[in-house]
Amino acid sequence: MKTSSRLFCAGALGLSMLSGSVMAAVSAEEAAKLGTTLTPMGAEKAGNADGSIGPWEPLSRTAGSVDGKGFLADPYGSEKPLFTITAQNVEQYKAKLSPGQLAMFKSYPDTYRLPVYKTHRGATVPDEVFAAIKQNATKAKLVEGGNGLQDFQTAIPFPLPKSGLEVIWNHITRYRGGSVTRLVAQVTPQQNGSYSAVSFQDQFVFRDRLKDYDPANPGNVLFYFKQKVTAPARLAGTVLLVHETLDQVKDPRKAWIYNAGQRRVRQAPQVSYDGPGTAADGLRTSDNLDMFNGAPDRYDWKLEGKKELYIASNAFKLDSPSLKYDQIVKAGHINQDLTRYELRRVWHVVATLKPGQRHIYAKRDFYIDEDTWQAAVIDQYDGRNQLWRVSEAHAQPYYNVQVPWYTLEAIYDLQSKRYLALGMKNEEKRAYDFGFSANKSDFQPAALRQDGVR
């Protein structure tokens, strides 16, 4: 890691223990680094000393073609791996792998591998989002206790974070296009690789992208999320609605479920923390969706600093519409031959369950990509402090709309030898549809019954 990175981390670490209190915004002088030595989102603009991590070079909207279903061409498709990490040579790379990644090599020594490619830091967001982030740097702050935000707009409240909790809020509020509708599949294979897919139709919109949004009266909802199960038939018609709040002390998350069999809408307080994920066969919690979501109040958050890590990046190949789900879903883990890993700088944050609080994960190690504020790897430990589950996100920049997000999220259960993969859209009729229009009334409990019609 280069010297400037070490100095930057040292300043952050000095304040990392203040994560539970109200944090002051940074000075205008410090914010001036955004867009100069730092990217407009707060990453180090330069590469590392030996050149194995290159400089930030954002992709243009025309970096590749877009097919009729909205899938993107791979701008790096002609590249070959620089090398492949296997169980036989993993020892020489272990300093740049998480404990969870190392555990995967031990669990699946014959099949688990990381094809490592040249690093391309191409993710970017629209200029108006960069402008909002720069304003947040000098204005946004945590509420008392850290379970909410004040004076925040659009995305990324803390591009120059001073605590682990600020880094986590950057992940929670990161830019995902403002609004999106998507058709995705989730699988929970047995140990032999056999599976039945569950299909979802999701709608996700931040408050300021609603057609009837009133900036003079923004309210306390950060975003709205609606998820309808469309297959298999026994689950089809079930609809989940979530109102995610900004200040969760003032007003915690609200959730409702429409059960198609009962034709009834009911509140769903279990859709939070370690409540079971939808149709997940017990392999993910509610707050495992999007790698991590929801209130951070049950944990103490410690910022360990930055480090270099091999993470799944530029996953265009894995997103190809020419692939079938059977080509991706394999016994033990997804088909690693379809993956792409790159060396990146990540923020390392350790979450430890607070005394008196309850969650099935007693500790979580987060590794968050500096360029996008997206969680890339999360190692999750049980109450005995044993490594239990490894979450891994295969990220790609949707360059045509300037949105960094995921292609696929996987959660590997090291104890049951099973896993969950969510977000595949290869066989769906279209890719993500960003920028759809909706009103606040579309995300009210009264609308669920109509949405749940099979």
C-alpha positions as a Markdown table, in Angstrom:
| # | Residue | x | y | z |
|---|---|---|---|---|
| 1 | Met | 0.0 | 0.0 | 0.0 |
| 2 | Lys | 1.4 | 3.4 | -0.9 |
| 3 | Thr | 2.4 | 6.0 | 1.7 |
| 4 | Ser | -0.5 | 8.3 | 1.1 |
| 5 | Ser | -2.9 | 5.4 | 1.7 |
| 6 | Arg | -1.3 | 4.7 | 5.0 |
| 7 | Leu | -1.5 | 8.3 | 6.1 |
| 8 | Phe | -5.1 | 8.5 | 5.0 |
| 9 | Cys | -5.9 | 5.3 | 7.0 |
| 10 | Ala | -4.1 | 6.6 | 10.1 |
| 11 | Gly | -6.2 | 9.7 | 10.3 |
| 12 | Ala | -9.4 | 7.6 | 10.0 |
| 13 | Leu | -8.2 | 5.0 | 12.6 |
| 14 | Gly | -7.5 | 7.7 | 15.1 |
| 15 | Leu | -11.2 | 8.5 | 15.3 |
| 16 | Ser | -12.7 | 5.0 | 14.7 |
| 17 | Met | -13.8 | 4.5 | 18.2 |
| 18 | Leu | -16.2 | 7.5 | 18.0 |
| 19 | Ser | -18.6 | 5.6 | 15.8 |
| 20 | Gly | -21.5 | 5.7 | 18.2 |
| 21 | Ser | -21.6 | 9.5 | 18.7 |
| 22 | Val | -22.6 | 12.4 | 16.5 |
| 23 | Met | -19.8 | 13.0 | 13.9 |
| 24 | Ala | -19.0 | 16.5 | 12.6 |
| 25 | Ala | -18.9 | 17.0 | 8.8 |
| 26 | Val | -15.4 | 17.6 | 7.4 |
| 27 | Ser | -13.9 | 21.0 | 6.6 |
| 28 | Ala | -14.2 | 22.7 | 3.2 |
| 29 | Glu | -10.4 | 22.3 | 2.9 |
| 30 | Glu | -10.6 | 18.5 | 3.4 |
| 31 | Ala | -13.6 | 18.3 | 1.1 |
| 32 | Ala | -11.5 | 20.0 | -1.6 |
| 33 | Lys | -9.6 | 16.8 | -2.1 |
| 34 | Leu | -12.7 | 15.3 | -3.7 |
| 35 | Gly | -12.1 | 15.5 | -7.5 |
| 36 | Thr | -8.4 | 16.3 | -7.1 |
| 37 | Thr | -6.2 | 13.8 | -5.2 |
| 38 | Leu | -9.3 | 11.8 | -4.5 |
| 39 | Thr | -12.1 | 10.7 | -6.9 |
| 40 | Pro | -15.4 | 12.6 | -6.5 |
| 41 | Met | -16.6 | 9.7 | -4.3 |
| 42 | Gly | -13.6 | 9.7 | -2.0 |
| 43 | Ala | -11.3 | 6.9 | -3.4 |
| 44 | Glu | -7.6 | 7.5 | -4.0 |
| 45 | Lys | -7.4 | 8.6 | -7.6 |
| 46 | Ala | -3.9 | 7.2 | -8.1 |
| 47 | Gly | -3.0 | 3.6 | -8.3 |
| 48 | Asn | -0.7 | 1.8 | -5.9 |
| 49 | Ala | 3.1 | 2.0 | -5.8 |
| 50 | Asp | 3.9 | -1.1 | -7.9 |
| 51 | Gly | 1.2 | -0.5 | -10.5 |
| 52 | Ser | -0.8 | -3.7 | -9.7 |
| 53 | Ile | -3.7 | -1.3 | -8.9 |
| 54 | Gly | -4.1 | 1.3 | -11.6 |
| 55 | Pro | -5.6 | 4.9 | -11.4 |
| 56 | Trp | -9.3 | 5.6 | -11.6 |
| 57 | Glu | -10.3 | 5.8 | -15.2 |
| 58 | Pro | -14.1 | 6.0 | -15.4 |
| 59 | Leu | -15.8 | 4.2 | -18.2 |
| 60 | Ser | -17.8 | 6.2 | -20.8 |
| 61 | Arg | -21.5 | 5.6 | -21.4 |
| 62 | Thr | -20.5 | 4.1 | -24.8 |
| 63 | Ala | -17.8 | 1.8 | -23.5 |
| 64 | Gly | -19.6 | -1.1 | -25.1 |
| 65 | Ser | -22.8 | -2.0 | -26.9 |
| 66 | Val | -26.2 | -2.7 | -25.3 |
| 67 | Asp | -28.3 | -5.5 | -26.7 |
| 68 | Gly | -32.1 | -5.4 | -27.2 |
| 69 | Lys | -32.7 | -6.8 | -23.7 |
| 70 | Gly | -30.4 | -4.2 | -22.0 |
| 71 | Phe | -27.4 | -6.5 | -21.4 |
| 72 | Leu | -24.0 | -4.8 | -21.7 |
| 73 | Ala | -21.1 | -5.9 | -23.8 |
| 74 | Asp | -17.9 | -6.7 | -21.9 |
| 75 | Pro | -15.3 | -3.9 | -22.6 |
| 76 | Tyr | -12.6 | -6.2 | -21.2 |
| 77 | Gly | -13.8 | -9.3 | -22.9 |
| 78 | Ser | -10.6 | -10.0 | -24.8 |
| 79 | Glu | -8.4 | -10.0 | -21.7 |
| 80 | Lys | -6.9 | -13.2 | -20.2 |
| 81 | Pro | -6.2 | -13.9 | -16.5 |
| 82 | Leu | -2.9 | -12.6 | -15.2 |
| 83 | Phe | -2.8 | -15.7 | -13.0 |
| 84 | Thr | -5.2 | -18.0 | -11.1 |
| 85 | Ile | -5.2 | -18.5 | -7.4 |
| 86 | Thr | -5.9 | -22.2 | -6.4 |
| 87 | Ala | -5.6 | -24.3 | -3.3 |
| 88 | Gln | -2.1 | -25.3 | -4.5 |
| 89 | Asn | -0.7 | -21.7 | -4.6 |
| 90 | Val | -3.0 | -19.8 | -2.2 |
| 91 | Glu | -0.3 | -19.4 | 0.4 |
| 92 | Gln | 1.6 | -16.9 | -1.6 |
| 93 | Tyr | -1.5 | -14.7 | -2.0 |
| 94 | Lys | -3.1 | -15.1 | 1.5 |
| 95 | Ala | -2.1 | -11.6 | 2.6 |
| 96 | Lys | -4.6 | -10.2 | 0.1 |
| 97 | Leu | -7.5 | -12.5 | 0.8 |
| 98 | Ser | -10.0 | -12.5 | 3.6 |
| 99 | Pro | -10.3 | -15.3 | 6.1 |
| 100 | Gly | -13.5 | -16.3 | 4.4 |
| 101 | Gln | -11.9 | -16.5 | 1.0 |
| 102 | Leu | -9.1 | -18.6 | 2.4 |
| 103 | Ala | -11.7 | -20.9 | 4.1 |
| 104 | Met | -13.4 | -21.5 | 0.7 |
| 105 | Phe | -10.1 | -22.9 | -0.7 |
| 106 | Lys | -10.0 | -25.3 | 2.2 |
| 107 | Ser | -13.6 | -26.3 | 1.8 |
| 108 | Tyr | -13.4 | -26.8 | -2.0 |
| 109 | Pro | -9.7 | -27.4 | -2.8 |
| 110 | Asp | -10.4 | -29.1 | -6.1 |
| 111 | Thr | -12.8 | -26.7 | -7.6 |
| 112 | Tyr | -12.6 | -23.2 | -6.0 |
| 113 | Arg | -10.3 | -20.8 | -7.8 |
| 114 | Leu | -9.9 | -17.1 | -8.4 |
| 115 | Pro | -9.0 | -16.0 | -11.9 |
| 116 | Val | -7.2 | -12.7 | -11.4 |
| 117 | Tyr | -7.2 | -10.1 | -14.2 |
| 118 | Lys | -5.8 | -6.6 | -14.7 |
| 119 | Thr | -7.5 | -4.0 | -12.4 |
| 120 | His | -9.8 | -1.6 | -14.2 |
| 121 | Arg | -11.4 | 1.1 | -12.0 |
| 122 | Gly | -14.1 | 2.2 | -14.3 |
| 123 | Ala | -17.1 | 2.7 | -12.0 |
| 124 | Thr | -18.6 | 6.2 | -12.0 |
| 125 | Val | -21.9 | 8.0 | -11.3 |
| 126 | Pro | -23.6 | 11.1 | -12.9 |
| 127 | Asp | -22.2 | 14.5 | -12.2 |
| 128 | Glu | -25.2 | 15.6 | -10.2 |
| 129 | Val | -24.6 | 12.7 | -7.8 |
| 130 | Phe | -20.9 | 13.7 | -7.4 |
| 131 | Ala | -22.1 | 17.3 | -6.6 |
| 132 | Ala | -24.4 | 16.0 | -3.9 |
| 133 | Ile | -21.7 | 13.8 | -2.4 |
| 134 | Lys | -19.4 | 16.9 | -2.2 |
| 135 | Gln | -22.1 | 18.8 | -0.3 |
| 136 | Asn | -22.7 | 15.9 | 2.0 |
| 137 | Ala | -19.0 | 15.9 | 2.9 |
| 138 | Thr | -19.3 | 19.3 | 4.7 |
| 139 | Lys | -22.9 | 18.9 | 5.9 |
| 140 | Ala | -24.1 | 15.4 | 6.6 |
| 141 | Lys | -23.7 | 13.9 | 10.0 |
| 142 | Leu | -24.9 | 11.0 | 12.1 |
| 143 | Val | -27.8 | 11.4 | 14.5 |
| 144 | Glu | -27.1 | 10.7 | 18.2 |
| 145 | Gly | -26.2 | 7.0 | 18.5 |
| 146 | Gly | -25.4 | 6.7 | 14.8 |
| 147 | Asn | -28.6 | 5.1 | 13.8 |
| 148 | Gly | -29.6 | 7.7 | 11.2 |
| 149 | Leu | -28.5 | 10.6 | 9.1 |
| 150 | Gln | -29.0 | 14.4 | 9.2 |
| 151 | Asp | -28.6 | 16.9 | 6.4 |
| 152 | Phe | -28.1 | 14.2 | 3.8 |
| 153 | Gln | -28.9 | 14.2 | 0.1 |
| 154 | Thr | -28.9 | 11.6 | -2.7 |
| 155 | Ala | -26.0 | 9.3 | -1.9 |
| 156 | Ile | -22.7 | 8.8 | 0.1 |
| 157 | Pro | -22.9 | 11.0 | 3.2 |
| 158 | Phe | -19.3 | 10.5 | 4.2 |
| 159 | Pro | -16.9 | 10.4 | 1.3 |
| 160 | Leu | -14.1 | 11.1 | 3.7 |
| 161 | Pro | -15.1 | 8.7 | 6.6 |
| 162 | Lys | -13.7 | 8.9 | 10.1 |
| 163 | Ser | -15.3 | 5.8 | 11.5 |
| 164 | Gly | -16.5 | 2.4 | 10.7 |
| 165 | Leu | -20.1 | 3.4 | 11.0 |
| 166 | Glu | -19.7 | 6.2 | 8.5 |
| 167 | Val | -18.3 | 3.7 | 6.0 |
| 168 | Ile | -21.3 | 1.4 | 6.5 |
| 169 | Trp | -23.7 | 4.3 | 6.0 |
| 170 | Asn | -21.9 | 4.9 | 2.7 |
| 171 | His | -22.7 | 1.4 | 1.6 |
| 172 | Ile | -26.3 | 1.6 | 2.8 |
| 173 | Thr | -26.9 | 4.9 | 0.9 |
| 174 | Arg | -24.7 | 4.4 | -2.1 |
| 175 | Tyr | -26.0 | 5.4 | -5.6 |
| 176 | Arg | -27.9 | 2.6 | -7.3 |
| 177 | Gly | -29.5 | 4.6 | -10.1 |
| 178 | Gly | -32.2 | 6.3 | -8.1 |
| 179 | Ser | -34.9 | 3.8 | -9.3 |
| 180 | Val | -34.8 | 0.4 | -10.9 |
| 181 | Thr | -37.1 | -2.5 | -11.7 |
| 182 | Arg | -35.5 | -5.9 | -12.2 |
| 183 | Leu | -36.3 | -9.6 | -12.8 |
| 184 | Val | -33.9 | -11.8 | -10.9 |
| 185 | Ala | -33.5 | -15.4 | -9.8 |
| 186 | Gln | -32.4 | -16.9 | -6.5 |
| 187 | Val | -31.1 | -20.4 | -5.9 |
| 188 | Thr | -30.2 | -22.4 | -2.8 |
| 189 | Pro | -28.5 | -25.6 | -4.2 |
| 190 | Gln | -28.2 | -28.8 | -2.3 |
| 191 | Gln | -24.7 | -30.1 | -1.7 |
| 192 | Asn | -24.8 | -32.0 | -5.0 |
| 193 | Gly | -25.6 | -28.9 | -6.9 |
| 194 | Ser | -29.3 | -29.6 | -7.6 |
| 195 | Tyr | -31.6 | -26.6 | -7.2 |
| 196 | Ser | -35.0 | -25.0 | -8.0 |
| 197 | Ala | -34.9 | -21.3 | -8.9 |
| 198 | Val | -37.1 | -18.7 | -7.2 |
| 199 | Ser | -37.9 | -15.7 | -9.4 |
| 200 | Phe | -38.5 | -12.2 | -8.2 |
| 201 | Gln | -39.8 | -9.0 | -9.7 |
| 202 | Asp | -38.2 | -6.1 | -7.7 |
| 203 | Gln | -38.9 | -2.4 | -7.7 |
| 204 | Phe | -36.6 | -0.1 | -5.9 |
| 205 | Val | -36.8 | 3.7 | -5.8 |
| 206 | Phe | -35.2 | 6.4 | -3.7 |
| 207 | Arg | -37.5 | 9.1 | -2.4 |
| 208 | Asp | -36.2 | 11.9 | -4.6 |
| 209 | Arg | -37.0 | 9.8 | -7.7 |
| 210 | Leu | -40.7 | 9.6 | -7.0 |
| 211 | Lys | -42.8 | 11.5 | -9.5 |
| 212 | Asp | -44.7 | 13.2 | -6.6 |
| 213 | Tyr | -41.6 | 13.9 | -4.4 |
| 214 | Asp | -41.8 | 17.2 | -2.6 |
| 215 | Pro | -38.3 | 18.5 | -1.7 |
| 216 | Ala | -39.9 | 21.0 | 0.7 |
| 217 | Asn | -41.4 | 18.0 | 2.7 |
| 218 | Pro | -39.0 | 15.1 | 2.1 |
| 219 | Gly | -40.2 | 13.0 | 5.0 |
| 220 | Asn | -38.1 | 10.3 | 6.7 |
| 221 | Val | -38.2 | 7.5 | 4.1 |
| 222 | Leu | -34.9 | 6.9 | 2.4 |
| 223 | Phe | -36.1 | 4.5 | -0.3 |
| 224 | Tyr | -39.0 | 2.2 | -1.1 |
| 225 | Phe | -38.6 | -1.5 | -2.0 |
| 226 | Lys | -41.2 | -3.9 | -3.3 |
| 227 | Gln | -40.5 | -7.6 | -4.2 |
| 228 | Lys | -43.0 | -10.0 | -5.8 |
| 229 | Val | -42.4 | -13.7 | -6.1 |
| 230 | Thr | -43.3 | -14.8 | -9.6 |
| 231 | Ala | -42.1 | -18.5 | -9.5 |
| 232 | Pro | -42.5 | -21.3 | -8.5 |
| 233 | Ala | -46.3 | -21.5 | -8.5 |
| 234 | Arg | -46.5 | -22.4 | -4.9 |
| 235 | Leu | -44.9 | -19.1 | -3.9 |
| 236 | Ala | -46.1 | -16.9 | -6.7 |
| 237 | Gly | -48.0 | -13.8 | -5.8 |
| 238 | Thr | -46.3 | -13.2 | -2.4 |
| 239 | Val | -45.3 | -9.5 | -2.2 |
| 240 | Leu | -43.0 | -7.8 | 0.2 |
| 241 | Leu | -43.0 | -4.0 | 0.8 |
| 242 | Val | -40.4 | -2.1 | 2.7 |
| 243 | His | -40.1 | 1.6 | 3.7 |
| 244 | Glu | -36.5 | 2.1 | 4.6 |
| 245 | Thr | -36.1 | 5.1 | 6.8 |
| 246 | Leu | -33.3 | 7.7 | 7.0 |
| 247 | Asp | -33.4 | 8.4 | 10.7 |
| 248 | Gln | -34.1 | 5.0 | 12.2 |
| 249 | Val | -34.2 | 6.3 | 15.7 |
| 250 | Lys | -37.1 | 8.6 | 14.9 |
| 251 | Asp | -38.9 | 6.0 | 12.8 |
| 252 | Pro | -37.7 | 2.4 | 12.3 |
| 253 | Arg | -38.1 | 0.5 | 9.1 |
| 254 | Lys | -41.7 | -0.5 | 8.2 |
| 255 | Ala | -42.5 | -3.7 | 6.2 |
| 256 | Trp | -45.6 | -5.5 | 5.0 |
| 257 | Ile | -46.2 | -8.8 | 3.3 |
| 258 | Tyr | -49.1 | -9.8 | 1.1 |
| 259 | Asn | -49.8 | -13.6 | 1.2 |
| 260 | Ala | -51.4 | -14.7 | -2.0 |
| 261 | Gly | -52.9 | -17.8 | -0.4 |
| 262 | Gln | -54.5 | -15.9 | 2.4 |
| 263 | Arg | -55.2 | -12.8 | 0.3 |
| 264 | Arg | -54.2 | -10.8 | 3.3 |
| 265 | Val | -51.8 | -7.9 | 3.9 |
| 266 | Arg | -50.0 | -7.9 | 7.3 |
| 267 | Gln | -47.2 | -6.0 | 8.9 |
| 268 | Ala | -43.9 | -7.8 | 8.9 |
| 269 | Pro | -41.6 | -6.7 | 11.7 |
| 270 | Gln | -39.5 | -9.9 | 11.1 |
| 271 | Val | -38.2 | -8.4 | 7.8 |
| 272 | Ser | -35.1 | -6.9 | 9.5 |
| 273 | Tyr | -31.9 | -7.9 | 11.2 |
| 274 | Asp | -31.6 | -11.7 | 11.3 |
| 275 | Gly | -35.2 | -12.4 | 10.3 |
| 276 | Pro | -35.3 | -15.1 | 7.5 |
| 277 | Gly | -34.8 | -13.9 | 4.0 |
| 278 | Thr | -37.6 | -14.6 | 1.5 |
| 279 | Ala | -37.6 | -18.2 | 0.1 |
| 280 | Ala | -33.9 | -18.5 | 1.2 |
| 281 | Asp | -34.1 | -21.9 | 2.8 |
| 282 | Gly | -32.5 | -20.4 | 6.0 |
| 283 | Leu | -29.4 | -19.5 | 4.1 |
| 284 | Arg | -29.6 | -15.7 | 4.4 |
| 285 | Thr | -31.0 | -13.2 | 6.9 |
| 286 | Ser | -33.1 | -10.1 | 6.0 |
| 287 | Asp | -30.1 | -7.9 | 6.4 |
| 288 | Asn | -28.0 | -10.1 | 4.1 |
| 289 | Leu | -29.8 | -8.7 | 1.1 |
| 290 | Asp | -27.7 | -6.3 | -0.9 |
| 291 | Met | -24.8 | -7.7 | 1.1 |
| 292 | Phe | -25.9 | -5.6 | 4.1 |
| 293 | Asn | -29.0 | -3.5 | 4.6 |
| 294 | Gly | -31.0 | -2.0 | 7.4 |
| 295 | Ala | -30.3 | -0.5 | 10.8 |
| 296 | Pro | -26.7 | -0.8 | 12.1 |
| 297 | Asp | -27.6 | -0.2 | 15.7 |
| 298 | Arg | -27.0 | -3.7 | 17.1 |
| 299 | Tyr | -23.3 | -3.6 | 16.4 |
| 300 | Asp | -20.2 | -1.7 | 17.4 |
| 301 | Trp | -18.3 | -0.7 | 14.3 |
| 302 | Lys | -14.6 | -0.5 | 14.2 |
| 303 | Leu | -12.6 | 1.0 | 11.3 |
| 304 | Glu | -9.5 | -1.1 | 10.7 |
| 305 | Gly | -8.3 | 1.0 | 7.8 |
| 306 | Lys | -7.7 | 0.2 | 4.1 |
| 307 | Lys | -6.0 | -2.8 | 2.6 |
| 308 | Glu | -5.5 | -4.5 | -0.8 |
| 309 | Leu | -7.8 | -7.4 | -1.5 |
| 310 | Tyr | -8.7 | -9.6 | -4.5 |
| 311 | Ile | -12.4 | -9.0 | -5.1 |
| 312 | Ala | -14.9 | -10.0 | -7.8 |
| 313 | Ser | -15.1 | -7.1 | -10.2 |
| 314 | Asn | -16.3 | -6.2 | -13.7 |
| 315 | Ala | -18.5 | -9.3 | -13.8 |
| 316 | Phe | -19.7 | -8.8 | -17.4 |
| 317 | Lys | -18.9 | -12.4 | -18.3 |
| 318 | Leu | -21.0 | -13.7 | -15.4 |
| 319 | Asp | -23.9 | -11.5 | -16.5 |
| 320 | Ser | -23.9 | -12.7 | -20.1 |
| 321 | Pro | -27.4 | -13.5 | -21.6 |
| 322 | Ser | -25.8 | -16.4 | -23.5 |
| 323 | Leu | -25.4 | -18.3 | -20.2 |
| 324 | Lys | -28.0 | -20.6 | -18.6 |
| 325 | Tyr | -28.4 | -20.8 | -14.9 |
| 326 | Asp | -27.2 | -24.5 | -15.0 |
| 327 | Gln | -23.8 | -23.2 | -16.3 |
| 328 | Ile | -23.5 | -20.8 | -13.3 |
| 329 | Val | -24.9 | -23.0 | -10.4 |
| 330 | Lys | -22.5 | -25.8 | -9.4 |
| 331 | Ala | -22.0 | -27.9 | -6.4 |
| 332 | Gly | -20.4 | -26.0 | -3.4 |
| 333 | His | -20.1 | -22.7 | -5.2 |
| 334 | Ile | -20.9 | -20.9 | -8.4 |
| 335 | Asn | -18.8 | -21.7 | -11.5 |
| 336 | Gln | -15.6 | -19.8 | -10.8 |
| 337 | Asp | -14.4 | -20.1 | -14.4 |
| 338 | Leu | -17.0 | -17.4 | -15.2 |
| 339 | Thr | -15.7 | -15.0 | -12.6 |
| 340 | Arg | -13.2 | -12.2 | -12.7 |
| 341 | Tyr | -11.2 | -11.0 | -9.7 |
| 342 | Glu | -9.1 | -7.8 | -9.5 |
| 343 | Leu | -6.8 | -6.4 | -6.9 |
| 344 | Arg | -8.6 | -3.4 | -5.3 |
| 345 | Arg | -8.3 | -1.2 | -2.2 |
| 346 | Val | -11.0 | -1.9 | 0.3 |
| 347 | Trp | -12.1 | -0.4 | 3.6 |
| 348 | His | -12.0 | -3.0 | 6.4 |
| 349 | Val | -14.7 | -2.6 | 9.0 |
| 350 | Val | -15.3 | -5.0 | 11.9 |
| 351 | Ala | -18.8 | -5.2 | 13.4 |
| 352 | Thr | -19.1 | -6.8 | 16.8 |
| 353 | Leu | -22.5 | -7.5 | 18.4 |
| 354 | Lys | -23.2 | -5.1 | 21.3 |
| 355 | Pro | -23.7 | -6.6 | 24.8 |
| 356 | Gly | -27.4 | -7.4 | 25.3 |
| 357 | Gln | -28.2 | -7.3 | 21.6 |
| 358 | Arg | -29.3 | -10.4 | 19.6 |
| 359 | His | -28.2 | -11.5 | 16.1 |
| 360 | Ile | -27.2 | -14.9 | 14.7 |
| 361 | Tyr | -24.0 | -13.2 | 13.5 |
| 362 | Ala | -21.9 | -12.3 | 16.5 |
| 363 | Lys | -19.2 | -10.6 | 14.4 |
| 364 | Arg | -19.0 | -9.5 | 10.7 |
| 365 | Asp | -15.9 | -8.4 | 8.8 |
| 366 | Phe | -16.7 | -6.0 | 6.0 |
| 367 | Tyr | -14.5 | -5.4 | 3.0 |
| 368 | Ile | -15.9 | -2.4 | 1.1 |
| 369 | Asp | -14.6 | -1.3 | -2.3 |
| 370 | Glu | -13.2 | 2.2 | -2.1 |
| 371 | Asp | -14.4 | 3.2 | -5.6 |
| 372 | Thr | -18.1 | 2.4 | -5.1 |
| 373 | Trp | -18.7 | 2.0 | -1.4 |
| 374 | Gln | -20.2 | -1.4 | -2.2 |
| 375 | Ala | -19.5 | -4.3 | 0.2 |
| 376 | Ala | -17.4 | -6.8 | -1.8 |
| 377 | Val | -16.8 | -9.5 | 0.8 |
| 378 | Ile | -18.3 | -10.0 | 4.3 |
| 379 | Asp | -17.1 | -12.8 | 6.6 |
| 380 | Gln | -19.7 | -13.7 | 9.2 |
| 381 | Tyr | -19.1 | -15.4 | 12.5 |
| 382 | Asp | -21.4 | -17.4 | 14.8 |
| 383 | Gly | -21.8 | -17.0 | 18.6 |
| 384 | Arg | -18.8 | -19.3 | 19.2 |
| 385 | Asn | -16.6 | -16.9 | 17.1 |
| 386 | Gln | -16.4 | -19.6 | 14.4 |
| 387 | Leu | -16.4 | -18.4 | 10.8 |
| 388 | Trp | -19.8 | -19.4 | 9.5 |
| 389 | Arg | -20.8 | -17.7 | 6.2 |
| 390 | Val | -18.9 | -15.9 | 3.5 |
| 391 | Ser | -20.8 | -13.3 | 1.4 |
| 392 | Glu | -19.3 | -12.3 | -1.9 |
| 393 | Ala | -20.6 | -9.8 | -4.4 |
| 394 | His | -19.7 | -9.9 | -8.1 |
| 395 | Ala | -19.9 | -6.3 | -9.1 |
| 396 | Gln | -20.1 | -4.6 | -12.4 |
| 397 | Pro | -20.5 | -1.0 | -13.5 |
| 398 | Tyr | -23.7 | -0.5 | -15.6 |
| 399 | Tyr | -21.7 | 2.0 | -17.6 |
| 400 | Asn | -24.5 | 3.0 | -20.0 |
| 401 | Val | -26.4 | 4.6 | -17.0 |
| 402 | Gln | -23.4 | 5.3 | -14.8 |
| 403 | Val | -24.6 | 3.0 | -12.0 |
| 404 | Pro | -22.2 | 0.7 | -10.0 |
| 405 | Trp | -24.0 | -2.3 | -8.6 |
| 406 | Tyr | -24.0 | -6.1 | -8.4 |
| 407 | Thr | -24.4 | -8.9 | -11.0 |
| 408 | Leu | -24.7 | -11.6 | -8.4 |
| 409 | Glu | -24.5 | -12.0 | -4.6 |
| 410 | Ala | -23.5 | -15.3 | -3.1 |
| 411 | Ile | -23.6 | -16.4 | 0.5 |
| 412 | Tyr | -21.5 | -19.6 | 1.3 |
| 413 | Asp | -22.4 | -21.5 | 4.4 |
| 414 | Leu | -19.2 | -23.2 | 5.5 |
| 415 | Gln | -21.0 | -25.4 | 8.0 |
| 416 | Ser | -23.8 | -26.8 | 5.9 |
| 417 | Lys | -21.7 | -26.8 | 2.7 |
| 418 | Arg | -24.6 | -25.1 | 0.9 |
| 419 | Tyr | -24.9 | -21.6 | -0.6 |
| 420 | Leu | -27.4 | -19.1 | -1.9 |
| 421 | Ala | -26.9 | -17.1 | -5.1 |
| 422 | Leu | -29.2 | -14.1 | -5.8 |
| 423 | Gly | -29.5 | -11.6 | -8.6 |
| 424 | Met | -29.0 | -13.8 | -11.7 |
| 425 | Lys | -30.8 | -12.4 | -14.7 |
| 426 | Asn | -29.2 | -14.3 | -17.6 |
| 427 | Glu | -32.3 | -16.1 | -18.6 |
| 428 | Glu | -34.8 | -13.3 | -17.8 |
| 429 | Lys | -36.5 | -11.3 | -20.6 |
| 430 | Arg | -34.6 | -8.2 | -19.9 |
| 431 | Ala | -31.7 | -6.8 | -17.8 |
| 432 | Tyr | -32.1 | -4.1 | -15.1 |
| 433 | Asp | -34.4 | -1.2 | -16.1 |
| 434 | Phe | -33.2 | 1.9 | -14.5 |
| 435 | Gly | -35.1 | 5.2 | -14.3 |
| 436 | Phe | -38.7 | 3.8 | -14.1 |
| 437 | Ser | -41.4 | 6.2 | -12.8 |
| 438 | Ala | -43.5 | 5.6 | -9.7 |
| 439 | Asn | -45.7 | 7.5 | -7.3 |
| 440 | Lys | -45.6 | 7.2 | -3.5 |
| 441 | Ser | -49.0 | 5.6 | -3.7 |
| 442 | Asp | -47.5 | 2.6 | -5.6 |
| 443 | Phe | -45.5 | 1.8 | -2.5 |
| 444 | Gln | -48.3 | 1.8 | 0.1 |
| 445 | Pro | -49.8 | -1.4 | 1.8 |
| 446 | Ala | -53.1 | -0.8 | 0.0 |
| 447 | Ala | -51.4 | -1.4 | -3.3 |
| 448 | Leu | -50.1 | -4.9 | -2.4 |
| 449 | Arg | -53.2 | -6.9 | -3.0 |
| 450 | Gln | -53.4 | -5.8 | -6.6 |
| 451 | Asp | -49.6 | -6.5 | -7.1 |
| 452 | Gly | -50.1 | -10.0 | -5.7 |
| 453 | Val | -52.6 | -11.2 | -8.3 |
| 454 | Arg | -51.1 | -14.3 | -9.8 |
